């Protein structure tokens, strides 16, 4: 057993070397989960309540534990990671297949990128989007309010395999996760008006300790953009949205948001462009004409990722 994730009472997703299974935990009531958070908080001199709903700690036995409490989540979320105590030699790891999938880093597009370009050039956009989701490309949905971004986002999520673990970050319940039973929904208060003293940046940091296969930030609004790009650099396959009139303006908006963060202020323009092109793979530009919502532009430039790579 390497990981245990409790997303809601009486149920846990358990990761073993043989795979992931959902198992019943009759004893793990809401009260039991809260009591466990309180015990860890007391042991580590931290808070664990509605105002401070995020708690991260190391257990005496070496496990790493992350709690998210309501109102920052629907239920008490507990993620326990158990580090391996076995130390393998390089030769032993090689025998286990460490290098079997290793490829030399090159300056050419891979097969998936070539296929995506071909689908885009042939205007087979539905297949293009489905392959982009399957290949864990990072999507940025751009458009004005009411242009259909959220509706499309829900449709894109339906294409994600049902065995993946999804973490969402929202300020209101908009996204729908009907096909991925292993999921946790995290919430922050828009403008800091709620009881919980958490923001999108804090939830992004917490979710990285919750073993997401994919993480979704419903909308980029402020300086959390820098933390978001850092997160999806190691957890690809994300979907987020932004307000913009064209795909290029959406990327320009991203630059402005990155500049709002302390880390972003220290970056040069070329460094910001490189960060964007390395992490944002596909931009879908949405528009509305009366009651009709549609995609008016698809931006996909893997050549820029190669050009701006290190």
JOSULRA-V875774 format. One record per backbone hydrogen bond with DSSP energy under -1.0 kcal/mol. NH is the residue of the N-H (numbers start at 1). CO is the residue of the C=O. E is the energy in kcal/mol with one decimal. If there is no record, write none. Layout:
BEGIN
nh:NH co:CO e:E
nh:NH co:CO e:E
END
This chain:
BEGIN
nh:2 co:15 e:-3.1
nh:3 co:15 e:-1.4
nh:4 co:80 e:-2.4
nh:5 co:13 e:-2.4
nh:6 co:78 e:-3.2
nh:10 co:28 e:-2.8
nh:11 co:8 e:-1.2
nh:12 co:23 e:-2.6
nh:13 co:5 e:-2.9
nh:14 co:21 e:-3.0
nh:15 co:3 e:-2.7
nh:16 co:19 e:-2.8
nh:19 co:16 e:-1.6
nh:21 co:14 e:-2.2
nh:23 co:12 e:-3.3
nh:25 co:10 e:-1.9
nh:28 co:25 e:-1.5
nh:29 co:27 e:-2.1
nh:33 co:29 e:-2.3
nh:34 co:30 e:-2.3
nh:35 co:31 e:-2.6
nh:36 co:32 e:-2.2
nh:37 co:33 e:-1.9
nh:38 co:34 e:-2.4
nh:39 co:35 e:-2.4
nh:40 co:36 e:-2.2
nh:41 co:37 e:-2.6
nh:42 co:38 e:-2.6
nh:43 co:39 e:-2.2
nh:44 co:40 e:-1.9
nh:46 co:41 e:-2.7
nh:49 co:52 e:-1.1
nh:55 co:67 e:-2.0
nh:57 co:65 e:-2.3
nh:59 co:63 e:-3.2
nh:62 co:59 e:-2.5
nh:64 co:81 e:-2.4
nh:65 co:57 e:-3.0
nh:66 co:79 e:-2.2
nh:67 co:55 e:-3.3
nh:68 co:77 e:-1.9
nh:69 co:53 e:-2.3
nh:72 co:69 e:-1.7
nh:77 co:68 e:-2.9
nh:78 co:6 e:-2.5
nh:79 co:66 e:-2.3
nh:80 co:4 e:-3.0
nh:81 co:64 e:-3.0
nh:82 co:2 e:-2.9
nh:93 co:89 e:-2.3
nh:94 co:90 e:-2.3
nh:95 co:91 e:-2.1
nh:96 co:92 e:-1.2
nh:97 co:94 e:-1.6
nh:98 co:93 e:-2.1
nh:102 co:99 e:-1.2
nh:114 co:110 e:-2.2
nh:115 co:111 e:-2.2
nh:116 co:112 e:-2.7
nh:117 co:113 e:-2.2
nh:118 co:114 e:-2.2
nh:119 co:115 e:-2.5
nh:120 co:116 e:-2.3
nh:121 co:117 e:-2.6
nh:122 co:118 e:-1.9
nh:123 co:120 e:-1.4
nh:124 co:119 e:-2.6
nh:125 co:123 e:-1.4
nh:128 co:124 e:-2.2
nh:129 co:125 e:-2.7
nh:130 co:126 e:-2.2
nh:131 co:127 e:-2.5
nh:132 co:128 e:-2.3
nh:133 co:129 e:-2.3
nh:134 co:130 e:-2.4
nh:135 co:131 e:-2.6
nh:136 co:133 e:-1.5
nh:137 co:132 e:-2.8
nh:139 co:238 e:-2.9
nh:140 co:282 e:-2.7
nh:141 co:240 e:-2.8
nh:142 co:284 e:-2.9
nh:143 co:242 e:-1.3
nh:147 co:144 e:-1.6
nh:152 co:148 e:-2.3
nh:153 co:149 e:-2.5
nh:154 co:150 e:-2.1
nh:155 co:151 e:-1.5
nh:156 co:152 e:-2.5
nh:157 co:153 e:-2.1
nh:158 co:154 e:-1.2
nh:159 co:156 e:-1.4
nh:160 co:157 e:-1.6
nh:164 co:161 e:-1.3
nh:166 co:182 e:-1.8
nh:167 co:214 e:-1.9
nh:168 co:184 e:-2.2
nh:169 co:216 e:-2.8
nh:170 co:186 e:-2.4
nh:174 co:172 e:-1.1
nh:183 co:181 e:-1.4
nh:184 co:166 e:-2.2
nh:186 co:168 e:-3.1
nh:187 co:72 e:-2.2
nh:188 co:170 e:-1.9
nh:192 co:189 e:-2.1
nh:197 co:51 e:-2.1
nh:203 co:199 e:-1.9
nh:204 co:200 e:-2.3
nh:205 co:201 e:-2.0
nh:206 co:202 e:-2.1
nh:207 co:203 e:-2.7
nh:208 co:204 e:-1.0
nh:209 co:206 e:-1.8
nh:210 co:207 e:-1.8
nh:213 co:165 e:-2.7
nh:214 co:165 e:-1.7
nh:216 co:167 e:-2.7
nh:218 co:169 e:-2.7
nh:220 co:241 e:-3.0
nh:225 co:222 e:-1.6
nh:228 co:224 e:-2.4
nh:229 co:225 e:-2.3
nh:230 co:226 e:-2.0
nh:231 co:227 e:-2.1
nh:232 co:228 e:-2.7
nh:233 co:229 e:-1.3
nh:234 co:231 e:-1.1
nh:235 co:231 e:-1.1
nh:240 co:139 e:-1.8
nh:242 co:141 e:-2.4
nh:250 co:246 e:-2.1
nh:251 co:247 e:-1.9
nh:252 co:248 e:-2.2
nh:253 co:249 e:-2.6
nh:254 co:250 e:-1.8
nh:255 co:251 e:-1.8
nh:256 co:252 e:-2.0
nh:257 co:253 e:-2.5
nh:258 co:254 e:-2.6
nh:259 co:255 e:-2.0
nh:261 co:258 e:-1.1
nh:265 co:261 e:-2.1
nh:267 co:264 e:-1.4
nh:272 co:268 e:-2.1
nh:273 co:269 e:-2.4
nh:274 co:270 e:-2.4
nh:275 co:271 e:-2.2
nh:276 co:272 e:-2.5
nh:277 co:273 e:-2.9
nh:278 co:274 e:-1.8
nh:279 co:275 e:-1.0
nh:280 co:276 e:-3.2
nh:281 co:138 e:-1.3
nh:282 co:138 e:-2.3
nh:283 co:299 e:-2.3
nh:284 co:140 e:-2.2
nh:285 co:297 e:-2.9
nh:286 co:142 e:-3.5
nh:287 co:294 e:-2.6
nh:289 co:292 e:-2.8
nh:292 co:289 e:-1.8
nh:294 co:287 e:-2.6
nh:296 co:285 e:-2.3
nh:297 co:285 e:-1.2
nh:299 co:283 e:-3.0
nh:304 co:301 e:-1.2
nh:306 co:302 e:-1.5
nh:307 co:303 e:-2.4
nh:308 co:304 e:-2.6
END
